[in-house]
């Protein structure tokens, strides 16, 4: 796929002869198979790769190499396809997809890893010969040798548009994002090209693994003792620099979990807003898969030092049955129901606080899902924003006058964030920054927008609304 376009499926290629086949390189074969699964079956890389490595017994350095090659290549497709087009004198979608994916893997090794050029070319050509055939391997060899003739910094002026003439196109090719996403990020950043470039670069980096210690069930000290390091903002967060989170007892027992720091902070902010009168009835309207619900459930039940005293009860709802099941696995005291938040089963004004973690484009978490940027479709936004408005209105109706609603998206797209909130009547928009004093660089308010390049988190949006 070249920026916004998918490649048509190719026919079955001829296989090469058996006696000259090279030895299998398990790491590169795993990366290649993941690429093919993403293209052919719309597989999710972050779900398939761990299972593939486990099933094939690939571990240690080979597992790290396979993961880096696959994820890095998927992130960099937009840039690599432009370079491949120049070197092959044809559009990437005119190249047989099994061959193209291998060339992309080779391009990533040549341009963004420390793999020596001769090794990257040789290993990729061997892969094509083994998996596709001798003829295609010669074609791949010719393309890769041309790519190897320049560093990435020398290729970009050749393949990327002049920023003075086409800033969006320049950023799209240079940082391997579809044009429409680059344009949306620029809008959200007020047209600041430097900030947009920093954001796009951060999208291409692997995110830290962040854990949450659920209050009353696990403490940060327990996770630090298990080898984690302190996080930057959330009082419940730590970072895990190595190892499997599932090997930590608190995580295995669901007393702690993997959760981005911004995802924690939007839940924390909701619990910090003062409300007059009763404060025991909380609602999570779109609770699946359960990260925010798990933290809200713990704070509601047990409270936090210097914050909410506890003694509240959470009702967690999700319209999808399988997501509601996941919420049941992450919560302890919460009541979990499988129902559509736009058609609520509860009476109006039944709750004191409500969370709307609305379905969205997910543009704020592209660094976690390397293929996601190529699958998102701007044509989905009108339908999503309609749903977001309906869910927000339902949440506002669900809380009593004086109650508080947190509207959250994992997207900075203005149509999904500010424009949705600004269309909601009967509320006072609170300055959300006041409830996250530990976090800097939050802009002018009243909303909070987290950014990967500024905060090291997903690009989570938060609005806090009080019902009038």
C-alpha positions in Angstrom: 0.0 0.0 0.0 1.3 3.4 -0.9 0.1 6.0 1.5 -3.7 5.7 1.3 -4.0 2.9 -1.4 -4.2 -0.8 -0.9 -2.6 -3.2 -3.4 -4.6 -5.7 -5.4 -4.0 -9.3 -4.6 -1.4 -11.0 -6.8 -1.7 -14.5 -8.3 0.2 -17.4 -6.9 3.9 -17.1 -7.9 6.0 -19.9 -9.2 8.2 -21.5 -6.7 11.9 -21.9 -7.3 13.7 -25.2 -7.5 14.5 -27.1 -4.3 18.2 -27.9 -4.3 19.4 -24.3 -4.5 17.1 -23.0 -1.8 18.9 -21.2 1.1 18.5 -22.1 4.7 15.5 -20.5 6.4 16.1 -17.4 8.4 13.4 -17.9 11.1 13.3 -14.2 12.3 13.0 -12.8 8.8 10.5 -15.5 7.8 8.3 -14.7 10.8 8.4 -11.0 9.9 7.6 -11.8 6.3 4.7 -14.0 7.3 3.3 -11.3 9.5 3.5 -8.8 6.6 1.6 -11.2 4.4 -1.0 -11.9 7.1 -1.6 -8.2 7.5 -2.0 -7.7 3.8 -4.0 -10.9 2.9 -6.1 -11.4 6.0 -6.2 -8.0 7.6 -4.5 -9.4 10.7 -3.6 -7.3 13.6 0.2 -7.2 13.9 0.3 -6.6 17.7 -2.0 -9.6 18.3 -0.6 -12.1 15.7 3.2 -11.5 16.3 3.4 -12.7 19.9 1.4 -15.8 19.1 3.5 -16.5 16.0 6.8 -16.2 17.9 5.5 -18.5 20.7 4.2 -21.1 18.3 7.4 -21.2 16.4 9.7 -21.2 19.4 11.4 -18.0 18.4 12.8 -16.1 21.4 15.5 -13.7 22.5 17.3 -11.8 19.8 15.5 -13.6 17.0 12.2 -12.6 18.5 13.3 -9.0 18.9 14.6 -8.9 15.3 11.4 -10.4 13.9 9.3 -7.9 15.8 11.4 -4.9 14.8 11.5 -5.9 11.1 7.8 -6.4 10.9 6.6 -3.4 13.0 9.2 -1.1 11.6 8.4 -2.0 8.0 4.6 -1.6 8.5 5.2 1.8 10.0 7.5 2.9 7.2 5.5 1.6 4.2 4.6 5.1 2.9 8.3 6.1 2.7 9.6 2.8 1.5 7.0 2.5 -1.3 8.0 5.9 -2.7 11.6 4.8 -2.8 10.7 1.4 -4.3 8.7 3.2 -7.0 11.8 5.3 -8.0 14.1 2.2 -8.0 11.8 -0.1 -9.8 10.4 2.5 -12.3 6.9 1.2 -11.5 4.1 1.8 -9.0 4.4 -0.5 -5.9 0.8 -1.8 -6.5 2.1 -3.2 -9.9 4.6 -5.4 -8.1 3.4 -8.9 -7.0 2.5 -8.4 -3.3 4.6 -11.3 -1.9 7.6 -9.8 -3.6 6.8 -6.3 -2.6 6.5 -7.2 1.1 9.9 -8.8 1.0 11.4 -5.8 -0.7 9.8 -3.6 1.9 11.4 -5.7 4.7 14.8 -5.3 2.9 14.3 -1.5 2.5 13.6 -1.2 6.2 16.8 -3.0 7.1 18.8 -0.9 4.7 17.4 2.5 5.7 16.5 2.3 9.4 18.5 -0.5 11.1 22.1 -1.3 11.8 22.0 -4.4 9.6 25.0 -4.1 7.2 23.8 -3.4 3.7 25.3 -6.6 2.2 23.6 -8.7 4.8 20.3 -7.0 4.4 20.3 -7.5 0.6 21.6 -11.0 0.8 19.1 -12.1 3.4 16.2 -10.5 1.6 17.1 -12.0 -1.7 17.4 -15.4 -0.1 14.0 -14.9 1.5 12.4 -14.1 -1.9 14.2 -17.1 -3.5 12.9 -19.4 -0.8 9.4 -18.2 -0.6 8.6 -16.9 -4.1 11.1 -18.1 -6.7 14.4 -17.5 -8.4 13.1 -15.0 -11.0 11.5 -12.7 -8.4 14.7 -12.9 -6.3 16.7 -11.4 -9.2 14.2 -8.5 -9.4 14.4 -8.0 -5.6 18.2 -8.0 -5.8 18.2 -5.3 -8.4 15.8 -3.0 -6.5 17.5 -3.5 -3.1 21.0 -2.7 -4.6 19.6 0.6 -5.9 18.0 1.4 -2.5 21.3 0.6 -0.8 23.1 3.2 -2.8 21.7 6.1 -0.6 21.0 6.7 3.0 17.4 7.5 4.0 18.3 11.2 4.5 19.5 11.3 0.9 16.4 9.5 -0.4 13.9 11.9 1.2 14.7 15.0 -0.9 14.2 12.8 -4.0 10.9 11.2 -3.1 9.2 13.7 -0.7 7.5 16.8 -2.1 9.0 20.2 -1.5 7.5 21.4 1.9 7.1 24.9 0.5 4.8 23.6 -2.2 3.1 20.7 -0.4 3.7 20.6 3.3 1.2 17.8 3.9 2.7 15.7 1.2 6.2 16.3 2.4 5.4 15.2 6.0 3.3 12.3 4.7 6.2 10.8 2.7 9.0 11.8 5.2 7.2 10.3 8.2 5.2 7.6 6.5 1.6 8.6 7.3 -1.4 9.0 5.0 -2.0 12.5 3.8 -5.4 12.9 5.5 -4.0 11.9 8.9 -1.1 14.4 8.5 -3.7 17.1 7.7 -5.7 16.2 10.7 -2.7 16.4 13.0 -1.7 19.7 11.6 -5.1 21.1 12.2 -5.1 19.8 15.8 -1.7 21.4 16.4 -2.7 24.8 15.0 -0.8 24.4 11.8 2.6 24.1 13.6 4.8 22.1 11.1 7.6 21.5 13.6 5.2 20.1 16.2 3.5 18.0 13.5 6.9 16.6 12.4 7.8 15.8 16.0 4.4 14.0 16.5 4.8 12.0 13.3 8.3 11.0 14.3 7.0 9.9 17.8 4.3 7.8 16.0 7.1 5.8 14.4 8.8 4.9 17.7 7.9 1.9 19.9 5.9 3.1 22.9 7.0 2.3 26.5 5.2 -0.5 28.3 3.2 1.2 31.1 1.5 -0.5 34.0 -1.2 0.7 36.3 -1.4 -0.3 39.9 -5.1 -0.5 40.8 -5.7 1.2 44.1 -6.6 -1.0 47.0 -5.3 -4.0 45.0 -1.7 -3.2 44.1 0.7 -0.5 44.9 3.3 1.2 42.8 6.0 0.0 45.3 5.1 -3.6 44.5 5.5 -3.0 40.8 8.8 -1.1 41.3 10.1 -4.1 43.4 9.2 -6.3 40.4 11.7 -4.4 38.2 9.5 -1.5 36.9 10.7 2.2 36.9 8.7 5.3 38.0 6.4 6.9 35.4 6.2 10.6 34.8 2.7 11.7 35.7 0.1 9.2 36.9 0.3 8.3 40.6 -0.6 4.8 39.7 1.8 4.3 36.8 5.2 2.6 36.3 7.2 1.7 33.1 8.4 -1.8 32.3 11.6 -1.6 30.3 12.1 -5.3 29.8 10.4 -8.6 30.4 6.8 -9.9 30.1 4.2 -8.0 32.0 2.3 -11.2 32.5 5.2 -12.5 34.6 4.5 -10.0 37.3 2.2 -11.5 39.9 0.1 -8.3 40.3 -0.6 -8.3 36.6 -1.3 -12.0 36.4 -3.8 -11.6 39.2 -5.4 -8.5 37.5 -4.5 -6.3 40.5 -2.4 -4.4 38.0 -2.5 -4.1 34.2 -0.9 -2.7 31.1 -2.4 0.8 30.5 -1.1 3.9 28.8 -0.4 6.8 31.2 -2.8 9.1 29.4 -5.5 6.5 29.7 -4.9 6.4 33.4 -4.9 10.2 33.8 -8.2 10.8 32.1 -9.9 8.5 34.5 -8.0 10.0 37.5 -9.1 13.5 36.4 -12.8 12.5 36.4 -12.5 11.3 40.0 -10.8 14.6 41.1 -13.6 16.9 40.1 -15.6 17.9 43.2 -19.3 17.3 43.2 -21.8 18.5 45.7 -24.1 16.0 47.4 -24.0 12.3 46.9 -21.0 10.8 45.0 -21.5 7.0 45.1 -23.0 6.2 41.6 -20.5 6.1 38.8 -21.0 5.1 35.1 -18.6 4.0 32.4 -20.8 4.2 29.2 -18.3 2.5 26.8 -16.3 0.4 29.1 -14.7 -2.2 26.9 -12.1 -3.5 26.8 -11.8 -2.4 30.5 -8.7 -0.4 31.1 -10.3 2.8 32.4 -13.1 0.8 34.0 -10.6 -1.3 35.9 -9.0 1.9 37.4 -12.3 3.6 38.0 -13.7 0.5 39.7 -10.7 0.4 42.1 -10.8 4.1 42.9 -14.6 4.0 43.4 -14.3 1.1 45.8 -11.1 1.9 47.7 -10.4 5.6 47.1 -7.0 7.1 46.9 -4.8 9.0 49.4 -5.5 12.7 49.0 -8.3 12.1 46.5 -11.6 10.4 46.3 -12.4 8.6 49.6 -14.0 5.5 48.0 -17.3 3.9 48.9 -18.7 4.5 45.4 -20.0 1.9 42.9 -19.3 1.6 39.2 -21.7 0.5 36.5 -19.7 -0.5 33.4 -21.6 -0.9 30.1 -20.6 -1.9 26.6 -22.7 -2.6 23.6 -20.5 -5.5 22.4 -20.8 -8.7 24.3 -17.2 -9.8 23.9 -16.0 -6.4 25.2 -18.3 -6.6 28.2 -16.8 -10.0 29.0 -13.3 -8.4 29.0 -14.6 -5.7 31.4 -15.8 -8.4 33.8 -12.3 -9.8 33.8 -10.7 -6.5 34.7 -13.1 -5.3 37.4 -13.9 -6.6 40.9 -16.7 -4.7 42.4 -18.3 -3.1 39.3 -21.6 -4.2 37.9 -21.0 -5.0 34.2 -23.8 -5.0 31.6 -24.0 -5.6 27.9 -26.1 -2.8 26.5 -26.0 0.1 24.1 -25.2 3.4 25.8 -27.3 5.3 23.3 -30.4 3.4 24.5 -29.8 3.4 28.2 -31.7 1.1 30.6 -31.3 3.4 33.6 -33.4 6.3 34.5 -32.2 9.9 33.8 -30.0 11.6 36.4 -29.2 8.3 38.0 -25.4 8.9 38.3 -23.0 11.3 39.9 -20.1 10.8 37.5 -19.9 9.3 34.0 -17.1 8.3 31.6 -17.6 8.3 27.8 -14.6 6.7 26.2 -16.1 7.0 22.8 -15.4 4.8 19.8 -13.2 6.8 17.5 -10.6 6.6 14.7 -7.9 5.7 17.1 -5.5 8.1 15.5 -3.9 8.8 19.0 -2.6 5.2 19.3 -1.0 4.6 15.9 2.4 3.9 17.4 0.8 0.8 19.1 -0.8 -0.6 16.0 1.8 -0.3 13.2 -0.6 -1.2 10.4 -3.5 0.9 11.7 -2.6 4.1 9.8 -3.1 2.4 6.5 -6.5 1.0 7.5 -8.2 4.0 8.9 -10.6 5.6 6.5 -11.6 9.3 6.7 -15.0 8.3 5.3 -15.8 6.7 8.7 -15.6 10.0 10.6 -19.2 11.3 10.0 -20.7 8.0 11.3 -18.3 8.0 14.2 -19.0 11.6 15.2 -22.7 11.0 15.0 -22.3 8.1 17.5 -19.9 10.2 19.7 -22.5 13.0 19.9 -25.3 10.5 20.8 -23.1 8.9 23.5 -22.1 12.2 25.0 -25.7 13.3 25.1 -26.7 10.0 26.8 -24.0 10.4 29.4 -25.1 14.0 30.2 -28.7 12.9 30.6 -27.5 10.0 32.8 -25.8 12.3 35.4 -27.8 14.4 37.8 -27.5 18.2 37.7 -24.1 19.1 39.2 -22.8 15.7 38.1 -19.7 15.4 36.0 -19.0 13.7 32.6 -15.6 12.9 31.1 -15.6 12.8 27.3 -12.6 10.9 26.1 -11.2 9.9 22.7 -8.0 8.2 21.7 -7.8 10.7 18.8 -6.8 14.3 18.4 -9.0 14.8 15.3 -10.9 18.0 15.9 -14.1 16.6 14.5 -14.0 13.9 17.1 -12.9 16.1 20.0 -13.7 19.8 20.3 -16.5 19.8 17.7 -18.4 17.0 19.5 -18.1 18.8 22.9 -19.0 22.2 21.5 -22.3 20.8 20.1 -23.4 19.6 23.5 -25.9 21.8 25.4 -26.9 22.0 29.0 -23.4 21.7 30.4 -20.6 23.8 31.8 -17.2 23.0 30.3 -14.6 22.8 33.1 -10.9 23.5 32.6 -9.6 19.9 32.7 -6.0 21.1 33.2 -6.9 22.1 36.8 -7.4 18.5 37.7 -4.1 17.3 36.3 -1.6 19.7 37.9 1.2 17.3 37.6 1.1 17.4 33.8 2.7 20.3 31.8 2.4 21.4 28.1 -1.4 21.0 28.1 -2.1 24.1 26.0 -4.6 26.8 26.6 -7.5 24.7 27.9 -10.2 24.1 28.7 -9.6 20.7 27.2 -6.7 18.4 27.7 -4.9 17.0 24.7 -2.0 14.5 25.4 0.7 14.1 22.7 3.3 11.3 22.2 6.0 13.8 21.4 5.3 16.0 24.4 4.1 13.6 27.1 5.3 10.2 25.9 1.7 9.0 25.9 -1.0 8.2 23.4 -2.7 11.3 21.9 -5.7 11.1 24.3 -8.3 13.9 24.4 -10.2 14.8 27.6 -13.1 17.2 28.2 -14.8 17.5 31.6 -18.4 18.7 31.6 -20.7 19.5 34.5 -24.4 19.1 33.9 -26.4 22.3 34.6 
